[in-house]
Amino acid sequence: MKVATVLRWSAATVIVVALTTARLAHRGIIALPGIDTHPGLEAQLRDRGTMAIAGRVPFGLRKGDVQIVDYHQFGPLAAALDGRDSNALAAAMRESRIDGLVVRTDTPQGPAGSVLRALSMYRPVPNVTATWMDRDAALYEVREQPVVSEQDAPKLIETVRLMMQGAAAPPERLFPEALRGARPAEVMVVVRDGTAPILWRAVRGGSVARALVDATYAIIDRWGTRQQNPYGPLSSAIRGEPEPGRSPPNLLLTVAIFYDKGTLETREPAWIDRAVDEHSFAVGYERLGRWEYNLPPPTGASTRRSAEALAQLVREHDVPPPGFQRTDLTLYRFRALQLIEQSRGGPVTVANP
């Protein structure tokens, strides 16, 4: 009897210790050897203050000094996440004074049709960016998106067209205030023959205006023999002046502002297709200091699934096997907002993917 009693007490003690240890590990107070401690998310949480979370804290996460609080404890944030007005979330995050929002993504969160449900499914939300994602969680931050009005869009295309024809760049003070303000931006300029891209460049600058001018100059500088043989000098091609014996070119100009850029931690193709909806996002990678990306398609053009597009991208740039699953690549998804397009003599179109 005494032996049986000792065994029962020993078993109970082991169970209590195991449950306590599991609870402490789940809350991130301790880390257990051999358990996935989510190094990517842990790195993102360093040096932050209070974070809100939707869903359980990932098992084994080492939080350090960061406070991770259930989002229901922030009234305005809870109302915005459980509601359907996606435009309300950024203001609610600022009002709650949090350093970011962690959303569990391994299971749907929030009521059907809610803002939180969209975030847990990796869908875009205005003025909020998923800066980091893996199969279990995503980290969202407030990021104001630049906006080009319908009145200003034709002016941007005309600026690009005139510069390509030989005109000097306009001074930044002539751009609309929203575009010349000090806000880091990445702007892409594409020259297409129909839907086929001829030449493109994306440039980061201190403002949309600065990045647009620099990207246009990059196109002008890179227009070389490969483009000049079929189309002639850039200034003539943009004007639609044909080369001898050829039809007049009707090149399509596209200006896009890259936005909502976040790191993809998980490399599984099925997960990439889930996290990167090809109708809203494009993909890219960074390796050895080079940033490569797939072009957002023209308005109305067909799209490819994101894992397929990423695989094609690394093949085009001769990335050795296993391609985008190499650990020396940093994978990104991003949105190309304000796709502003115009063919010669045609209307200016503005689309938000």
N, C-alpha and C positions, 0 to 999 in steps of 0.2 A: 504493500500500500504506500509506504513511504517513497519507494522508487517511482511508482506511478504518479504520485503527487508532485514529486520533483520534476518529472518529465513534463507533466501538464503545465506547471509554472514556467519551466524553461521554454516550452513552445509558445506560451502566451507572451513571455517577455520578448522572444524573437519576433513575434508578429507585431507587438507594439513598437519595437525599435524599427522594424522594417517600414511600418506605416508612417511613423514619425519622420524617418529619413526620407521616404518618398515624398511626403508633404513638404518638407523643407527644400528638397531638390526641385519640386514642382514650383515652389514660390521663388526659386532662384537664390535662396539663402546659402545653400551649399551646393557643391558640384560633386558628382559621383564619377569615379574612374570608369572609362569605357562607355559612358552615356554621351550621346550627341549633345554638346553644349551650345549649339547654334553659334559658331564663331562669327559668322557674317552678321547676324543680328546683334550679337554682343558688341562687335566693333562699331556698329551704327549707334548704339546706345551710350557709348562712352562720352563723358563730359556733358551730358544732358541733364536737365532738371526733371520736372514732372512730366511723365508720359501718360496718356490715356490709352486704354486697351479695350478692344471689343472681342470678347471670347476669353478663353483661359490663357494664362501665361504659359508659353511653350515649356514642356517638361524639360528640366535640367538647365534652363536658361540661367546664366550667372548675371544678375542685374547690377552688381556692384553698388554704387551709391545712388543709382537712378531710382526714383519713385515711380512705380507703374500702378496706376489707379484705374479701376473699372470706370468706363465712360459714363455710366449712369450717375456717378457722383458729380458730374458737371451738368447742371440743368440745361443751359443753352445747347451744349454739345449733344446731349441725349435727345433733345427735341429735334435737332437738325438731322442726326443720324437715323432716327426712327421715322422721320418724315420723308416726304417725297420731293421737297424743294432742294435740288442739288446746289442752287446758287447760295443757299444759306449756310453751307458747311464752313467755308473759309472764315466768315465773320464769327461763327460760333467757336471755332478753334482759337481765333485771336482773343475773343472775349474770355474764354476759359483759361487763357495764359498757360497753355501747355506747349511743350517743346516738340510735339509730334503725336501721331496717333498710330498705334499698332493694331492691325486688324488680322484676326486669324482667317486664313484662306483655305484651310484643309476641309472646312465645312462651311456652308452658307451661313451668314450672320444677318440678324435683323429681320424684320417683317418683309414679306414678299413685296417688291416694288419700292422698297425704301432705299435711301441713299446708302445706308450701311450695307444692304444686300449688294448694291452695285460695286462698292469698294471691295467686298469679300470675293467678288467675281472678277476683279481686276479691271473694271470698267472705268472710263474716264469721268471725272467730276470737275466742273469749272473751278479754276484757281486753286486746285489741290493736286499735288504731284506724288506719285508713288516713287520715292527716291531709292527704294530697295525692296526686292521681292524674292521669296522662295516658295517652296510648296506648302509651307506651314503658315506663313505670315507675310504681311506687307507693311512697310513703314511709310506713312503719308505725312507730308508737310504742306503748309500753305505756300503757294507760289503764284503770285499774280501773273496772269497771262496777258501778253501784249495784244492789243486789238487795233486792227487797221480798219477804219470806217469805210463804208462804200464810197464816200466822197474822196477819200485819200488814196484808195487802191489804184485808180487810174493814174494818179500822179506818180506813184512808185514805179509802175510799169513804164510810164513815159520817161522817167528819169533813167531807168536802165536802158531803154531803147535809144535815147539821145546820147548817152555815154558810149554805147556800142557803135554809134555812128560818128563818134569823134568829138562830141561836146565835152566840156570840162564838167567835173562833178559840181553840183550846186553846194553852196555852203550849208552847214548843218542848221543854221538859224532859219533857213527857208523850209525845213521840214516841219510837219505838225509837232506840237509840243509833246504829244504822247509818244512820238517816235524818236525824238532827239533827246529825251530825258535820259539821265544816267541810270540805265537799267541793263545789265549784261544780257546780250541776246546773241543767238546764232541764226543767221539768215542764209538761205540757199537760193542761188539763181541757176536756172536750168534753161538751156537752149535745146529745143526738140524739133525734129522733122516729123511732123505728125505726132505719133505717140513715142517714136524712137528717140531716146536722148542722144544728143551729139556731144555736148560738153556741159559740165555742171561743177559748181564749187559751193561749199558751205564755209562761212567765215564767222568766227566769234568776235564780237566787238562790245564796246561799252554802251552802245545804244543800238536800236534797230536801224537808225539812219546810218551810223558809222559802219555797221556790219554790211548793210546793203551796198554801200559805195565800195567797200573793200572787196566784196564778193564779185561785183561787176568788174572791177579792175582785174581780179584774178581770172575771169573769163576772157577778158581782152588780152591779157598777157599769155594765156594758154592756147589761144586760137592759133593753131599751127598748120603744118603741112597736111596732116590727116583730115582736118576740117576744110582747109582752103582748097584742096584739089577738087572736091565735088561741089563746094558752095561758093568759092571765091573769098575775097577779103571779108572780114566780119562786117565792116561798115556797109559794104554793098549787099551782103546776104540779108542783113536786117532790113535794108530798104526794099528788098525784093528784086534787086537788079540781077538778071540772069547772067551766068557765064556763057560765052559763045557756044551755041549748039545745045544749050540746056534750057529746061523750063524754068520760069521764075520761081525761086524758093519762097515758101510761105512758112517761115519758122515760127514755132510756138514758144513764147517766153513764159516762164513760171517763176514766181517769187514765193518762197515759203519761209515761215518763221518756225524754227525748231523749238519745241516746248515739251514739258512734261517728260523729261528724260530721267530714266531710272535704271539701276543696275539689276540684272537678272542673275540670281545666285544659282538656281537649279538649271541643269543642262539637258534634261530629258525632253526630247522633241514633243511628246504629247503635252507636257506641262507648258512648254514655250507656246504652243498653239493656243492653249487655254489662257495663258497670262497676257498674250500679245494678240489681241483681236486685229486681224489684218485690215479690217475696214476702218479702224481708228488709229492704229499705231504702225510704225515702221521699226526695223531692227538695225543694229549696227554693232561694231565691236572696236575695242582699242587694243593694240598690240605693239609693243616696242615703240611707243610714242606716236603711232599712227592711228588715226580715227577713220574707219571705213563704215559706210552705211549703204543701205539699199534705198533707192529713190522712191519716194511716195508716188504712186501712179497718177497720171493726169485725171482730172475730174471725169467720172463715168467709165474709166478703164477698168479692166478686170484685175483682180488681185491674186496673189499666191499666199498660201498658208505660211505663217511666219517662220516655222522651222525649216521649211523648204527654201524660203528666201534667204535665210541665214546660211544654210548649207551652200547655196549657189554663190553667195557673197564670198565665203572663205575660199571656194574653188577658184573664183575669178582672181583672187589675190594670192593664190598659191600657198595657202596656209597648209602646212604638213598635217598628215593624219594625227589624231582623230578629228581634225577640223575644229568646229566651234566648241567641241568638248575639251579642247586643250585648256589646261589651267593657266597658261600665260595670256589668255584672252579675257578681257572684261567685256561681258555682253550687256547691251543696253536695249531698251525699247524707248521710243520717243514718238511724240505727235508732231505732225507738220501742220500747224494752224495757218489759217488765212492763205490757202492756196490761191494765189492771184495769177490768172492766166490770160494771155491775149495772143492771138495770131495776128499777122499783119493785116490791118484794116478791119479786124473783127472786134466784137465787143469784149470788154473786160469782165471776166467772171471771178467771183469770190466764193470760195467754198471752205467750210470748216469740217474736216474729216471727223 
